[in-house]
Amino acid sequence: MFASNLDTPLVYLKGVGPKRAELLQKELGITTYEQLLHHYPFRYIDRTRFYKMNELSEDMPVVQVIGKISTKEVIGEKHKKRIVAKFTDETGTMELVWFQSLKWVEEHILKGSTYIAFGKPNLFNHSFSISHPDMEMYPRQVGVTGNLTLQPIYNATEKLKRIFLDSKGIQKLIHHIIELHINEVRETLPNYILKKYKLISKKQALLYIHFPKDTFTLQQAERRLKFEELFFIQLQLLHNKQMRSLKFKGALFNTVGDKINTFYTKVLPFELTNAQKRVIKEIRLDTQRGIQMNRLIQGDVGSGKTVVALMSMLLANDNGYQACMMAPTEILARQHYHSIASLLNNDLAKVAILTGSTTKKQRTLLHQQLELGEIDILIGTHALIEDKVKFKNLGLVVIDEQHRFGVEQRAKLWRKNNIPPHILVMTATPIPRTLAMTLYGDLDVSVINELPIGRKPIETKHLYEGQRLRMFGFMKQEIAKGRQVYIVYPLIKESEKLDLLHLEAGVEQMRYQFPLPDYQISIVHGQMRNADKAYEMQRFIDGKSQIMVATTVIEVGVNVPNASVMIIENAERFGLSQLHQLRGRVGRGAEQSFCILMSSAKLGPNSKLRLETMVKTNDGFEISEIDLQLRGPGDITGTQQSGVLELKMANLAKDQVILQEARNTVIELFEQDAMLEKAENVLLKNYLEKRRRAIAFDKIS
C-alpha cells in the first residue's frame, strides 16, 4: 500500500486515531510515521540526578525526588476539587497536588508506596509543592524507555496538550514507531561521507536523538543530523548553480569601450577603492565566460555598491546591450535614478525611470524607446517586471536589496531576453558568512569591505532619557554649523502595549525646543500620501528644513550629504541590523557625522548588548554576526526563503564548522562526479530528483 511503512499516515499508529491525527497535522504539520520520527526534542532533562527535599529552591526549573506518600486526601468540591498528598523523605516533607485526572490518581498513587516525583518545585508559606508531578514507582520498573538518563522534551501546543499529546504523549508515539519500524530507516548519506566524518548511521541517529543512552550518544546523533541537514541544503544550492551554468548561456561582454573608459577617466569624481576595483574585475571575468553571471555584492551602507553597478551597466552598454536596475521602493528607485542620471548627464548613456507613479503618457513613450533600444539604462520598481515592459536587448539586470523580491518576480526579469541577462544582486544588509553560504549559496559572492576615501567613521553615542537636554544642545550646535538632523521614531501613534515616546509627541517637543522661524521641521511617516512624503523629503534634501522627524520609512533611499546627525528614539526597540541601516543615512559627506541612540534607563541584557555593539563598531559584518546570535537567521533576512532556512537541528550561529565541512564535501563531490553518475552517489542523485519532482508538483498545485 505504501512504499515504506514509514510513509504510513499517523492515523494508523496505535494511540492516534482520526481526531489526534488531524490535530497533529494542523498544529505541527506532521502526517506520517517518518515525519513524527523527525520531530526532534528541543531539550533534555537529566533524569540521573535526584534531590533531597532540604536541597530544593524555587528557582529550580524541574527536580526529581524519591519519597513516600504518607497521606492522601481529596479537598474541595466540584471545580475546586483537588487531591493533595504529603510526600516525605528523610530530610523533610512536601505536597503533591493534582487538579485533573483525579480518578487515575485515586487508583494508582497509593498511600505508603515509594515513588519518584518529577516536576517544578513551587514555594508557598515556606513549604514546597509540585503540581501535577510525573510519578514513577521506585525502584524503577525494567523496560522503561527514555526516562533513565536524558529525558527528551518535545514542542507541543496547548490544543495537543488538551488531548494528552504533551511532550510525554508525543514521546510515547515516537517510541511505538521506533519499536516497530526503526530497522526500516533508510540511509541518506553515502558510506564514504559517513567514514570521512566519522558519522553514525541515520538509524542510530534517530534512535539516539529520541532516546539517548548518555551525553556522548546524544552528541553523536546531533552532529550526524546537523551535518545531513546542512549537506543537503548545500547539495541543492550548488547543484542549482551547476545546472544553471550548463543550461543558461550568457551574453559575452568582451569589449571595454568608450562609455566605461570615459566614465572612469573623465566623469567619476573620486578614486575607486581597492575593494570596488576587485569586484568590478570579478564582474568583468564573469561576463566573458559565456555563461549567465549570478553574483551577489555585499557591501556596507555607503561602501559604493551603486558605482560598481553603474560601471557594470555601462559595460553592458559598451557591448550593445541594455541594462536595468530594480529597487524595492519608489524612494530608493528615484534616489538611484537621480544619482546615476546626474553622474552621466545623459551624455554617456540614456537613463530613464519607471515606477508606479509614472504617468500613462510617459509610459507609452518609454515603452517605445525601450523596444527601439533608445534607452540604455532603465531604473525602476516592480513596474519593470510588467509584461508590457519589453527591451530590445537586455544584457544585465541589477537587483537592489534582493531579499525584498520574490523568486518569481526576479525570474520575470530574467525572461525578458532570449539569452538570459546577467544578474547582479546588491544588498546593503551585511550578512554573516554562514548565512550567506546558506541563503545565497548558489550565487558567487563579492564583498566591498572598504569605505570610500575621505569618509570618516560615524561616532555613535548612547544617551538615556534623563540626558535629553544634552542631546537637544548638541543638535543646536550642529544646526548652527549648517548641518541637518534626522530623528527617527519606532511608532506613529501611542501604543497601549509599548510605553514609547511616539512621533506625534516628539514633534510637539521639537517645536517647543526648535521654534519657527529659526528652525524648520519636516515630518515623514508611512501613513502619509506619497506626494506629501516626497514634498517633505525634498524640503529636507534642498536644505529648506533642518530637522527631519520620521519613522523607519527613511531606512533606505534618502541620501543627504549635509545631514550629519542621526538620533534614534527608543533605540532599544530596534534590531541591530535596522539600527545599523539607520545610522548609514548619515556620514555621506566629508564632515564628521554622529549617531545618538536614545533609550530608557531600564534595558534587558539583549537590548544592552545591541546598543553597546553599535557604540563599539561601525563594521556591518561584525554587527551581523552578533545579530545572528541574538535573533536567528529568519529574523535577519525578514523571510525564510523557499524553505532554505527551515532547520530543525542546525544552528547557523553555532554550527559554522559543520556547515563548512558540508559545503566543502559538496564542492569536492561535484568536482569528482559532476552529474552524480557513480554508483556510490546514487542516493544523492535520487534525492535531487525527488526534490525536483516535489517542486514541480508544488507549482502545479
Secondary structure, DSSP 8 states (H G I E B T S, - for coil): --SSGGGSBGGGSTTTHHHHHHHHHHHH---BHHHHHT---SEEEETT--B-GGG--TT-S-EEEEEEEEEEEEES-GGG-EEEEEEEETTEEEEEEESS-HHHHHHHS-TT-EEEEEE--EEETTEEEEES-EEEESS--TT--S-SSEEEE----HHHHHTT-SHHHHHHHHHHHHHHHGGG----S-HHHHHHTT---HHHHHHHHHS-SSHHHHHHHHHHHHHHHHHHHHHHHHHHHHHHHHH-B--------HHHHHIIIII--S---HHHHHHHHHHHHHTTSSB--EEEEEE-TTS-HHHHHHHHHHHHHHTT-EEEEE-SSHHHHHHHHHHHHHHHTTTSS-EEEE-TT--HHHHHHHHHHHHHT--SEEEESGGGGSTT---SSEEEEEEESGGGS-HHHHHHHHTSSSS--EEEEEESS---HHHHHHHSTTSEEEEE----TT----EEEEEEGGGHHHHHHHHHHHHHTT-EEEEE-S-SS--SSS----HHHHHHHHHHHS-TTT--EEEE-TTS-HHHHHHHHHHHHTTS-SEEEE-GGGSSS---TTEEEEEETTGGGS-HHHHHHHHTTS--SSS--EEEEEE-S---HHHHHHHHHHHH---HHHHHHHHHHHH-HHHHHSS-GGGTT--SS--TTT-HHHHHHHHHHHHHHHHH-TT--SGGGHHHHHHHHHHHHHHHHHHH-
